Amino acid sequence: MATVAQREGGRGRIKSLDAILATAEKKSLKRSLGAFQLTLLGIGAVIGTGIFVLTATAAQKAGPGMMVSFIIA
């Protein structure tokens, strides 16, 4: 276990740089997303952003009747 020093004033703890680097060397992330998954993630982000923009535009034009305008459309 890495040693953790008490911070001045007693408001928290800090780890030494050597302990941080040793922990970083032990743990590594494995790549698990391929090109297809990343493409779908990007498409989902664009569609999600479009939904938020559409909602803001509809709220400006339809006001409180926005939900009714969504149902009709």
Protein Blocks (a to p, Z undefined) as FASTA:
>chain_A
ZZddddehiiaccddfklmmmmmmmpccddfbdfklmmmmmmmmmmmmmmmmmmmmmmmm
nmmmlmmmmmmZZ
